[in-house]
């Protein structure tokens, strides 16, 4: 292997949007994620619907049975 061509492998702080943080190792010193194992519905058993554009309401209005 050639020397001095690979990036440094450093301790990384991973930050989730839910506020959970943990340390790992990577070539990037800080990583921001949107979802992790402490807020993912598969691991928590809770379903969180994030509807910022109102798409669920639009769907329900369009296909509502009369």
Rosetta blueprint (number, residue, H / E / L):
1 X L
2 X L
3 X L
4 X L
5 X L
6 X L
7 X L
8 X L
9 X L
10 X E
11 X E
12 X E
13 X E
14 X E
15 X E
16 X E
17 X L
18 X L
19 X L
20 X L
21 X E
22 X E
23 X E
24 X E
25 X E
26 X E
27 X L
28 X L
29 X L
30 X E
31 X E
32 X E
33 X E
34 X L
35 X L
36 X L
37 X L
38 X L
39 X L
40 X L
41 X H
42 X H
43 X H
44 X H
45 X L
46 X L
47 X L
48 X L
49 X L
50 X L
51 X L
52 X L
53 X L
54 X L
55 X H
56 X H
57 X H
58 X H
59 X H
60 X H
61 X H
62 X H
63 X L
64 X L
65 X L
66 X L
